Amino acid sequence: MSALEAGAELAPQEFVVRRDDLVAYAGASGDHNPIHQDESIAHLVGLPGVIAHGMYTMALAARAVAVWTDDAEVVDLGCKFTAPVVVPAEGGATVRIAGTVKSVADGCATLALDVTCAGEKVLGAPKAVVRLG
């Protein structure tokens, strides 16, 4: 595990989300809402296009935390869903996750995350707390 010291910047990670990822996630999660797969339905309800599941986006943040902490036990993970990740039919949408160690105390590190897509924050106040050692 890299040194998790208060104030440390964690190397940003990027994940490309494609439509086939959304199909696979729908199958795994049971969330088959058509806004995650059908362009016309997404537009019908006022969305700019097919969007990624919010929990899928949050899972990408958890994946980044696992990389930064060598799979340390996550004792808390939370955020607000503030903007959708719009996934085009061709190619994909790149989700960027950066982080900062906010504090280290009582055997745990608190990480403040910055989760964006196309320069826009897609998760509000995302944070993770991991148990050290």
C-alpha positions as a Markdown table, in Angstrom:
| # | Residue | x | y | z |
|---|---|---|---|---|
| 1 | Met | 0.0 | 0.0 | 0.0 |
| 2 | Ser | 1.3 | 3.4 | -0.9 |
| 3 | Ala | 1.8 | 5.7 | 2.1 |
| 4 | Leu | -1.5 | 7.2 | 3.1 |
| 5 | Glu | -0.6 | 10.4 | 4.9 |
| 6 | Ala | -2.9 | 13.3 | 5.5 |
| 7 | Gly | -2.6 | 15.7 | 2.6 |
| 8 | Ala | -1.3 | 13.1 | 0.1 |
| 9 | Glu | -2.6 | 13.5 | -3.4 |
| 10 | Leu | -3.6 | 10.2 | -5.0 |
| 11 | Ala | -2.8 | 9.6 | -8.7 |
| 12 | Pro | -5.9 | 10.1 | -10.8 |
| 13 | Gln | -7.4 | 7.1 | -12.5 |
| 14 | Glu | -9.6 | 7.0 | -15.6 |
| 15 | Phe | -12.3 | 4.4 | -16.6 |
| 16 | Val | -14.0 | 4.3 | -19.9 |
| 17 | Val | -17.7 | 3.4 | -19.7 |
| 18 | Arg | -19.3 | 1.9 | -22.8 |
| 19 | Arg | -22.8 | 0.9 | -23.5 |
| 20 | Asp | -22.0 | -2.8 | -23.2 |
| 21 | Asp | -20.7 | -2.1 | -19.7 |
| 22 | Leu | -24.2 | -0.8 | -18.9 |
| 23 | Val | -25.9 | -3.9 | -20.3 |
| 24 | Ala | -23.6 | -6.1 | -18.2 |
| 25 | Tyr | -24.2 | -4.0 | -15.0 |
| 26 | Ala | -28.0 | -4.1 | -15.6 |
| 27 | Gly | -27.7 | -7.9 | -15.7 |
| 28 | Ala | -25.6 | -8.1 | -12.5 |
| 29 | Ser | -27.6 | -5.5 | -10.5 |
| 30 | Gly | -31.1 | -6.2 | -11.8 |
| 31 | Asp | -31.5 | -2.5 | -12.6 |
| 32 | His | -33.0 | -2.8 | -16.1 |
| 33 | Asn | -34.3 | 0.8 | -16.3 |
| 34 | Pro | -34.4 | 1.6 | -20.0 |
| 35 | Ile | -32.7 | 5.0 | -19.5 |
| 36 | His | -29.5 | 3.0 | -19.2 |
| 37 | Gln | -29.8 | 1.3 | -22.6 |
| 38 | Asp | -32.4 | 3.0 | -24.8 |
| 39 | Glu | -31.6 | 6.4 | -26.3 |
| 40 | Ser | -35.2 | 7.2 | -27.2 |
| 41 | Ile | -36.5 | 6.4 | -23.7 |
| 42 | Ala | -33.7 | 8.5 | -22.2 |
| 43 | His | -34.7 | 11.5 | -24.4 |
| 44 | Leu | -38.3 | 10.9 | -23.7 |
| 45 | Val | -37.7 | 11.5 | -19.9 |
| 46 | Gly | -35.6 | 14.6 | -20.6 |
| 47 | Leu | -32.1 | 13.1 | -20.4 |
| 48 | Pro | -29.4 | 14.1 | -22.9 |
| 49 | Gly | -28.9 | 10.4 | -23.8 |
| 50 | Val | -28.3 | 7.0 | -22.3 |
| 51 | Ile | -26.8 | 7.4 | -18.8 |
| 52 | Ala | -24.7 | 5.1 | -16.6 |
| 53 | His | -26.2 | 3.8 | -13.5 |
| 54 | Gly | -25.3 | 6.0 | -10.5 |
| 55 | Met | -24.2 | 2.9 | -8.5 |
| 56 | Tyr | -22.0 | 1.9 | -11.4 |
| 57 | Thr | -20.3 | 5.3 | -11.3 |
| 58 | Met | -19.9 | 4.9 | -7.5 |
| 59 | Ala | -18.4 | 1.4 | -8.0 |
| 60 | Leu | -15.8 | 3.0 | -10.3 |
| 61 | Ala | -14.8 | 5.2 | -7.4 |
| 62 | Ala | -14.6 | 2.2 | -5.1 |
| 63 | Arg | -12.4 | 0.5 | -7.7 |
| 64 | Ala | -10.0 | 3.5 | -7.6 |
| 65 | Val | -9.9 | 3.4 | -3.8 |
| 66 | Ala | -9.0 | -0.3 | -4.0 |
| 67 | Val | -6.1 | 0.4 | -6.3 |
| 68 | Trp | -4.8 | 3.3 | -4.1 |
| 69 | Thr | -5.1 | 1.2 | -0.9 |
| 70 | Asp | -4.1 | -2.3 | -2.2 |
| 71 | Asp | -7.6 | -3.5 | -1.4 |
| 72 | Ala | -7.8 | -2.2 | 2.1 |
| 73 | Glu | -11.1 | -2.8 | 3.9 |
| 74 | Val | -13.6 | -0.1 | 3.1 |
| 75 | Val | -15.5 | 0.8 | 6.2 |
| 76 | Asp | -17.5 | 3.7 | 4.6 |
| 77 | Leu | -18.2 | 4.8 | 1.1 |
| 78 | Gly | -20.7 | 7.5 | 0.2 |
| 79 | Cys | -21.6 | 10.3 | -2.2 |
| 80 | Lys | -24.5 | 12.2 | -3.8 |
| 81 | Phe | -25.5 | 11.6 | -7.4 |
| 82 | Thr | -25.2 | 15.1 | -8.9 |
| 83 | Ala | -24.9 | 14.7 | -12.6 |
| 84 | Pro | -25.3 | 11.8 | -15.1 |
| 85 | Val | -22.5 | 10.1 | -17.0 |
| 86 | Val | -23.9 | 10.3 | -20.5 |
| 87 | Val | -22.6 | 7.3 | -22.5 |
| 88 | Pro | -22.6 | 7.7 | -26.3 |
| 89 | Ala | -23.6 | 4.9 | -28.6 |
| 90 | Glu | -20.1 | 4.8 | -30.1 |
| 91 | Gly | -16.9 | 4.8 | -28.0 |
| 92 | Gly | -17.5 | 5.7 | -24.4 |
| 93 | Ala | -17.5 | 8.2 | -21.6 |
| 94 | Thr | -14.4 | 8.6 | -19.5 |
| 95 | Val | -14.9 | 8.9 | -15.8 |
| 96 | Arg | -11.9 | 10.4 | -14.0 |
| 97 | Ile | -11.3 | 9.8 | -10.3 |
| 98 | Ala | -8.8 | 11.7 | -8.2 |
| 99 | Gly | -8.4 | 11.7 | -4.5 |
| 100 | Thr | -6.8 | 13.3 | -1.5 |
| 101 | Val | -6.1 | 11.8 | 1.9 |
| 102 | Lys | -8.0 | 14.1 | 4.2 |
| 103 | Ser | -7.0 | 12.5 | 7.5 |
| 104 | Val | -5.5 | 9.5 | 9.2 |
| 105 | Ala | -6.7 | 8.6 | 12.6 |
| 106 | Asp | -7.7 | 5.6 | 14.8 |
| 107 | Gly | -6.3 | 3.1 | 12.2 |
| 108 | Cys | -8.3 | 4.5 | 9.3 |
| 109 | Ala | -7.7 | 6.9 | 6.4 |
| 110 | Thr | -10.4 | 9.2 | 5.1 |
| 111 | Leu | -10.2 | 9.9 | 1.4 |
| 112 | Ala | -11.9 | 12.8 | -0.4 |
| 113 | Leu | -12.6 | 11.9 | -4.0 |
| 114 | Asp | -13.2 | 14.0 | -7.1 |
| 115 | Val | -15.3 | 12.1 | -9.7 |
| 116 | Thr | -15.8 | 13.8 | -13.0 |
| 117 | Cys | -16.8 | 13.1 | -16.6 |
| 118 | Ala | -16.0 | 15.6 | -19.4 |
| 119 | Gly | -14.8 | 18.1 | -16.7 |
| 120 | Glu | -18.1 | 18.0 | -14.8 |
| 121 | Lys | -18.5 | 16.6 | -11.3 |
| 122 | Val | -20.8 | 13.6 | -11.4 |
| 123 | Leu | -20.6 | 12.6 | -7.7 |
| 124 | Gly | -21.1 | 15.1 | -5.0 |
| 125 | Ala | -19.1 | 14.9 | -1.7 |
| 126 | Pro | -17.7 | 11.4 | -2.5 |
| 127 | Lys | -15.6 | 10.0 | 0.2 |
| 128 | Ala | -14.2 | 6.7 | 1.4 |
| 129 | Val | -12.9 | 5.5 | 4.8 |
| 130 | Val | -10.5 | 2.6 | 4.7 |
| 131 | Arg | -9.0 | 0.6 | 7.6 |
| 132 | Leu | -5.2 | 0.7 | 7.5 |
| 133 | Gly | -2.9 | -2.2 | 8.1 |
